Amino acid sequence: MAAAGLRIALAMAAFLLLAPFPAGADDPILTQEQRQAELDKLNWISAAGHYQLTQSHSHIDLPDGYYLLLGADAARYDTLSNGVDASGTEAVVFNNADHTAVYFVFYDKGFVKDDDWSEVNADEFLKQMQEQELKRNSDRVRQGVDYLLIDGWKETPRYDGATHTAYWATSLSNAMNRWINASAVRLARNGYHYVIWVGDESSFTGSSNSLATVMGLHDYDDGYRYADHVDGDKLAGFGIGALAASIMGVKFGQGFLWALLGGVLVFGKKILAVVAVILGGFAAWKVRARRKAAALLPPAAPPPPNPPAATR
């Protein structure tokens, strides 16, 4: 299933502008003209101002030179562009200067502790990711899809305790192209945003610039910030290190997953729900990251770069 999803994602970048595309799981197949007409109906915001993200109780202060899609428009754009359900996509911010896009996807999973980041091993994570891609390449070649290499960290995983945000970026390539896969996880009192940066390699100057610049436009409302957590709040049941590792698709710590599986016998449904998130939800995040490379900018903006699909 994972290999099939990856092949679809890689092919998407090449055929997105030419082939009929499903708008969603229950929607009819759309032609390119029909899909563009749907995109044109969306409320493309270009006016600088303060905009609320109601699902996560947060906001974006949009400056001049950016486009913004919010709420249902952001989710619809994501679905139209990628053909899958995107109900968690709260906002998409487009930078008209460098033709990049940043997706804000919210998960209302409860409070994620940040006390396990010291267990993140960048070298080991990279080794695991590279080994996974090498195993997938034989299948890609059989399917007539270009191989994919993870060349290394463009930016090693780091956690910014001041903003409660984890960042990382990998450099990827095949025979014809090089591009960047940059991600972040920002913690809130009641969940977190998974944030995905899309753009050409030449546009990426490090998460501290390319990604953090847009994330600097975003903040949680009073009472919903990470620092507003109080005893009794819903807990996610895992830490930021484990969350980041699972998004990357790598093992974390000593027996982390097996400990959770064993805990089912002791804690019952509560732990079982956490295991379901890790085994199921994280796979969906990986697919979501892969499909962002086909992002389209608003009609009034210059055309974006079209790098191969990102992967983990």
C-alpha positions as CSV (number, residue, x, y, z in Angstrom):
1,M,0.0,0.0,0.0
2,A,2.8,2.4,0.9
3,A,4.7,1.7,-2.3
4,A,1.5,2.2,-4.4
5,G,0.8,5.5,-2.7
6,L,4.4,6.6,-3.4
7,R,4.1,5.8,-7.1
8,I,0.9,7.7,-7.4
9,A,2.5,10.7,-5.6
10,L,5.5,10.7,-7.9
11,A,3.4,10.5,-11.0
12,M,1.2,13.3,-9.8
13,A,3.7,16.0,-10.4
14,A,4.1,15.1,-14.1
15,F,0.4,14.6,-14.9
16,L,-1.4,17.0,-12.7
17,L,-1.9,19.7,-15.3
18,L,-2.8,17.3,-18.1
19,A,-4.9,14.5,-16.7
20,P,-8.5,14.4,-15.4
21,F,-8.3,14.6,-11.6
22,P,-10.7,13.4,-8.8
23,A,-11.7,16.2,-6.5
24,G,-12.3,13.9,-3.6
25,A,-13.2,10.4,-2.7
26,D,-16.9,10.8,-3.4
27,D,-16.6,13.4,-6.2
28,P,-16.8,12.7,-10.0
29,I,-13.6,12.8,-12.0
30,L,-12.9,16.4,-13.1
31,T,-11.2,17.5,-16.3
32,Q,-8.4,20.1,-16.0
33,E,-10.8,22.8,-17.1
34,Q,-13.4,21.8,-14.5
35,R,-10.8,21.6,-11.8
36,Q,-9.4,25.0,-12.7
37,A,-13.0,26.4,-12.6
38,E,-13.3,25.0,-9.1
39,L,-10.0,26.6,-8.0
40,D,-11.1,29.9,-9.4
41,K,-14.2,29.9,-7.2
42,L,-12.1,29.8,-4.0
43,N,-11.7,32.9,-1.9
44,W,-8.1,33.8,-2.7
45,I,-7.1,36.4,0.0
46,S,-4.4,38.9,-0.9
47,A,-5.3,41.8,1.4
48,A,-2.9,42.2,4.3
49,G,-4.6,41.6,7.6
50,H,-5.4,39.5,10.6
51,Y,-7.2,36.2,9.8
52,Q,-8.5,33.6,12.2
53,L,-8.0,29.8,11.9
54,T,-11.1,28.7,13.8
55,Q,-10.4,25.0,14.1
56,S,-7.1,25.4,16.0
57,H,-8.0,28.7,17.7
58,S,-5.0,30.4,16.0
59,H,-4.4,33.2,13.5
60,I,-2.3,34.4,10.6
61,D,-1.2,38.0,10.2
62,L,-0.8,38.2,6.4
63,P,1.6,40.8,5.0
64,D,1.6,42.3,1.5
65,G,2.9,40.0,-1.2
66,Y,1.2,36.8,0.0
67,Y,-1.9,34.9,-0.9
68,L,-4.0,33.0,1.6
69,L,-6.6,30.3,1.6
70,L,-8.5,29.6,4.8
71,G,-10.8,26.9,6.2
72,A,-13.0,25.2,3.7
73,D,-11.3,27.0,0.9
74,A,-7.9,25.7,2.0
75,A,-9.2,22.2,2.4
76,R,-11.0,22.3,-1.0
77,Y,-7.8,23.5,-2.7
78,D,-5.8,20.7,-1.1
79,T,-8.4,18.1,-2.2
80,L,-8.6,19.5,-5.7
81,S,-4.9,19.6,-6.1
82,N,-4.2,16.2,-4.7
83,G,-7.4,14.1,-5.0
84,V,-7.7,13.0,-1.3
85,D,-9.6,14.2,1.7
86,A,-7.9,17.2,3.3
87,S,-10.4,18.2,6.0
88,G,-7.6,19.0,8.4
89,T,-6.0,21.6,6.1
90,E,-6.7,24.9,7.8
91,A,-4.7,27.3,5.7
92,V,-2.4,27.5,2.7
93,V,0.0,30.5,2.5
94,F,1.5,31.4,-0.9
95,N,4.6,33.6,-1.2
96,N,4.3,35.5,-4.5
97,A,8.0,36.5,-4.3
98,D,9.6,33.0,-4.4
99,H,6.6,31.0,-5.6
100,T,6.5,28.8,-2.5
101,A,3.6,27.5,-0.5
102,V,3.2,26.5,3.1
103,Y,0.4,24.2,4.3
104,F,-1.0,24.3,7.8
105,V,-2.7,21.0,8.8
106,F,-4.2,20.8,12.3
107,Y,-4.6,17.7,14.4
108,D,-6.8,18.0,17.5
109,K,-5.0,15.2,19.4
110,G,-4.4,16.9,22.7
111,F,-1.3,18.1,24.5
112,V,2.0,16.7,23.2
113,K,4.8,16.8,25.7
114,D,8.2,18.1,24.6
115,D,10.4,16.2,27.0
116,D,11.6,13.5,24.7
117,W,13.4,15.5,22.0
118,S,16.8,14.6,23.4
119,E,16.2,11.0,22.1
120,V,16.1,12.2,18.5
121,N,19.1,10.8,16.7
122,A,19.5,12.6,13.4
123,D,22.2,10.3,12.0
124,E,20.2,7.2,12.7
125,F,17.0,8.8,11.4
126,L,18.7,9.6,8.1
127,K,20.2,6.1,7.8
128,Q,16.8,4.6,8.2
129,M,15.1,6.9,5.7
130,Q,17.9,6.3,3.1
131,E,17.6,2.5,3.5
132,Q,13.8,2.7,3.0
133,E,14.2,4.7,-0.2
134,L,16.7,2.3,-1.6
135,K,14.4,-0.6,-1.0
136,R,11.6,1.3,-2.7
137,N,13.7,2.1,-5.8
138,S,13.6,-1.3,-7.3
139,D,9.8,-1.2,-7.3
140,R,9.9,2.3,-8.8
141,V,12.1,1.2,-11.6
142,R,9.8,-1.8,-12.4
143,Q,6.9,0.7,-12.6
144,G,8.8,3.0,-14.9
145,V,9.2,5.7,-12.3
146,D,12.5,7.5,-11.6
147,Y,14.4,6.4,-8.6
148,L,14.6,8.6,-5.6
149,L,17.5,9.3,-3.3
150,I,17.7,11.1,0.0
151,D,21.0,12.8,-0.2
152,G,21.1,14.0,3.3
153,W,19.8,16.5,5.8
154,K,19.3,20.0,4.3
155,E,18.6,20.9,7.9
156,T,19.0,18.4,10.8
157,P,16.0,18.0,13.1
158,R,15.9,20.7,15.8
159,Y,13.4,21.8,18.4
160,D,12.8,25.5,19.1
161,G,11.6,25.6,22.7
162,A,10.7,29.2,22.5
163,T,8.0,28.6,19.8
164,H,7.5,24.9,20.7
165,T,8.2,24.0,17.0
166,A,10.3,21.2,15.6
167,Y,11.9,21.7,12.1
168,W,13.7,19.4,9.7
169,A,14.5,19.3,6.0
170,T,16.0,16.7,3.6
171,S,17.7,17.1,0.3
172,L,16.3,14.7,-2.4
173,S,17.3,13.9,-6.0
174,N,16.9,11.7,-9.0
175,A,18.6,11.7,-12.3
176,M,17.1,14.9,-13.5
177,N,16.1,17.0,-10.4
178,R,17.0,18.1,-6.9
179,W,14.5,19.5,-4.4
180,I,13.8,20.1,-0.7
181,N,11.4,18.4,1.6
182,A,10.9,20.7,4.6
183,S,8.5,20.1,7.5
184,A,7.7,21.4,10.9
185,V,5.5,20.5,13.8
186,R,4.2,23.3,16.0
187,L,2.6,22.4,19.4
188,A,-0.5,24.0,20.9
189,R,-2.4,23.4,24.1
190,N,-4.9,21.1,22.4
191,G,-3.0,19.6,19.5
192,Y,-0.5,20.6,16.9
193,H,0.0,21.8,13.3
194,Y,1.9,19.7,10.8
195,V,3.4,22.3,8.5
196,I,4.7,21.5,5.0
197,W,6.9,23.8,2.8
198,V,6.7,23.4,-1.0
199,G,9.2,25.0,-3.3
200,D,12.2,24.8,-5.6
201,E,15.6,24.0,-4.0
202,S,16.9,27.4,-5.0
203,S,14.1,29.0,-2.9
204,F,15.1,27.2,0.3
205,T,17.5,29.1,2.5
206,G,17.0,27.0,5.7
207,S,14.0,26.5,7.9
208,S,15.0,29.5,9.9
209,N,14.3,31.6,6.8
210,S,12.1,29.9,4.3
211,L,9.8,28.0,6.6
212,A,10.0,30.0,9.8
213,T,9.4,33.2,8.0
214,V,5.9,32.1,7.1
215,M,5.4,30.3,10.4
216,G,6.2,33.7,12.0
217,L,3.0,34.9,10.6
218,H,1.1,32.3,12.6
219,D,0.3,32.1,16.3
220,Y,-2.2,30.6,18.6
221,D,-4.8,32.7,20.4
222,D,-4.7,33.5,24.1
223,G,-5.6,30.5,26.1
224,Y,-4.7,28.0,23.4
225,R,-0.9,28.4,23.3
226,Y,1.3,25.6,24.4
227,A,2.2,27.5,27.6
228,D,-1.5,27.7,28.5
229,H,-1.6,24.0,29.3
230,V,-3.0,23.1,32.7
231,D,-3.5,19.8,34.5
232,G,-6.6,18.1,33.3
233,D,-6.2,18.9,29.6
234,K,-6.5,16.1,27.1
235,L,-3.1,14.4,26.6
236,A,-2.0,13.1,23.2
237,G,-0.1,10.2,24.8
238,F,3.2,10.8,22.9
239,G,6.0,13.3,22.8
240,I,7.3,15.6,20.1
241,G,10.3,13.4,19.4
242,A,8.2,10.3,18.9
243,L,5.8,12.4,16.8
244,A,8.5,13.7,14.5
245,A,10.1,10.3,14.1
246,S,6.8,8.7,13.2
247,I,6.1,11.4,10.5
248,M,9.6,10.6,9.1
249,G,8.7,6.9,9.2
250,V,11.6,5.9,11.4
251,K,12.0,4.0,14.7
252,F,12.3,6.1,17.8
253,G,13.9,5.2,21.1
254,Q,14.3,1.8,22.6
255,G,11.2,-0.3,22.0
256,F,8.9,2.7,21.8
257,L,6.3,1.1,19.6
258,W,6.5,-2.3,21.3
259,A,6.1,-0.6,24.7
260,L,2.8,0.9,23.5
261,L,1.6,-2.4,22.0
262,G,2.4,-4.1,25.3
263,G,0.6,-1.4,27.1
264,V,-2.7,-2.3,25.4
265,L,-3.0,-5.2,27.8
266,V,-2.7,-2.9,30.8
267,F,-4.4,0.3,29.7
268,G,-6.9,-1.0,27.2
269,K,-8.7,1.3,24.8
270,K,-6.8,4.4,25.7
271,I,-3.4,3.0,24.6
272,L,-5.0,1.2,21.7
273,A,-6.2,4.6,20.4
274,V,-2.6,5.9,20.6
275,V,-1.3,2.9,18.7
276,A,-4.0,3.5,16.0
277,V,-2.8,7.0,15.6
278,I,0.8,6.0,15.3
279,L,0.2,3.1,12.9
280,G,-2.5,4.7,10.8
281,G,-2.4,8.5,11.1
282,F,1.3,8.8,10.6
283,A,1.1,6.9,7.3
284,A,-1.5,9.5,6.2
285,W,0.9,12.3,7.1
286,K,3.6,10.8,5.0
287,V,1.3,10.6,2.0
288,R,0.2,14.2,2.6
289,A,3.9,15.4,2.6
290,R,4.6,13.6,-0.7
291,R,1.7,15.2,-2.6
292,K,2.5,18.8,-1.8
293,A,5.0,19.2,-4.6
294,A,2.2,19.6,-7.2
295,A,0.9,22.8,-5.5
296,L,-0.6,25.5,-7.8
297,L,-0.4,29.2,-7.0
298,P,-3.4,31.6,-7.5
299,P,-4.1,32.5,-11.2
300,A,-2.8,36.1,-10.7
301,A,0.6,34.9,-9.5
302,P,3.5,33.7,-11.6
303,P,3.6,29.9,-12.2
304,P,5.3,28.0,-9.4
305,P,8.2,25.6,-9.8
306,N,7.2,22.0,-10.4
307,P,9.8,19.8,-8.6
308,P,9.2,16.0,-8.2
309,A,7.0,15.0,-5.4
310,A,8.5,15.1,-1.9
311,T,8.7,12.0,0.2
312,R,9.8,10.7,3.5
